[in-house]
Amino acid sequence: MPRTAVISGGGTGIGYAVAERFAAAGDRVVITGRREDVLRASAARLGEGAAYVVADLGEPEGGRRVADFLADEYGGVDIVAACAGGIERRPAPEGGDALDAVSWDWTQTLRMNVMTAVHLVEAVKPILADHGRLLLFSSIAAFMGSGNGSYGAAKAALHPYAVDLSRHLGPRGVTANVIAPGYTEATEFFGDSMTEERRAGLIDRTLNKRAGTPADVAELAFWLSEPAAGHVTAQIVQVNGGALAGR
Ligand SMILES: NC(=O)c1ccc[n+]([C@@H]2O[C@H](COP(=O)([O-])OP(=O)(O)OC[C@H]3O[C@@H](n4cnc5c(N)ncnc54)[C@H](OP(=O)(O)O)[C@@H]3O)[C@@H](O)[C@H]2O)c1
């Protein structure tokens, strides 16, 4: 029986690959993001049955909009993949001092990586099916830092959130897990900031000597959504070619 999966950040990169994997299995997929042109093109590529909702999940209203769509169109949701996230690349507003800039970066980063997940998950909780699946997207940066403080810390905040979701929703058969990718190519994550030297360094850290792909991450997301994974909950699962262990 087809399930309904909502994937935030599903217009690009890892989120798109997750949506593609669920669609390939015959599930109904709903992708969300802020850019309508990107979502429209991606939903068309995903094929008939794929839908999109334009929503800024950094605000509660974005969560409400997605939840209302799922309730109206499908009567609920089975799988929530909260992929939306990333690095804040806009400079802090002019006129402030260094502390204002740090405060702005942390606030935006927490909003992009923590609140997007919280607004989506909390908004759909009332319509989440029994035996539903919640997938949060962290990063290797949650374990080894991200250099700027804010991104790794924001991702780490998702870990105990998954434990509490597992505790509260586990009696209904719902699982909540965190997927923590390492360097993953073919996404918009790095913008134009990646250099050949940095890429080579990131690959060198892995034990299998290759970059991750969105499909590597999507396969894990799909497996965690399967009935067979019903006893796997409150876990942080890393997909990074052993990059953390090999440091
Ligand atoms: N690529 C990597 O190496 C890597 C490694 C570890 C973890 N991750 C994590 O994996 C997840 C997917 O990232 P990606 O690599 O696939 O990068 P990506 O291509 O940049 O995808 C991020 C997605 O999040 C959406 N998004 C950002 N802010 C949003 C908001 N406020 N509301 C709604 N949607 C929002 C973006 O769409 P709009 O801009 O249209 O809103 C975009 O589709 C992220 O959580 C990222 O932190 C990535």
The ligand as an ORCA input file, in Angstrom:
! r2SCAN-3c Opt
* xyz 0 1
  N      25.885     17.997      1.333
  C      26.585     17.643      2.409
  O      27.813     17.408      2.325
  C      25.885     17.470      3.755
  C      26.612     16.856      4.787
  C      25.994     16.677      6.020
  C      24.685     17.086      6.220
  N      23.997     17.696      5.204
  C      22.607     18.089      5.467
  O      21.759     17.420      4.559
  C      20.560     18.182      4.380
  C      20.292     18.351      2.881
  O      21.282     19.246      2.362
  P      21.897     19.106      0.893
  O      23.299     18.701      1.037
  O      21.010     18.305      0.024
  O      21.950     20.651      0.453
  P      20.939     21.510     -0.423
  O      20.911     20.982     -1.819
  O      21.358     22.929     -0.209
  O      19.508     21.272      0.235
  C      18.991     22.029      1.314
  C      17.513     22.215      1.085
  O      16.928     22.841      2.232
  C      15.934     23.753      1.796
  N      15.759     24.771      2.837
  C      16.730     25.525      3.414
  N      16.189     26.381      4.295
  C      14.841     26.170      4.271
  C      13.725     26.750      4.934
  N      13.881     27.763      5.815
  N      12.482     26.279      4.678
  C      12.318     25.285      3.786
  N      13.329     24.671      3.117
  C      14.562     25.127      3.350
  C      16.494     24.320      0.479
  O      15.452     24.766     -0.382
  P      15.062     26.318     -0.551
  O      16.357     27.082     -0.612
  O      14.267     26.373     -1.822
  O      14.232     26.637      0.638
  C      17.197     23.099     -0.119
  O      16.336     22.390     -0.994
  C      20.775     19.498      5.124
  O      20.123     19.430      6.370
  C      22.288     19.560      5.308
  O      22.635     20.328      6.437
  C      24.571     17.893      3.972
*
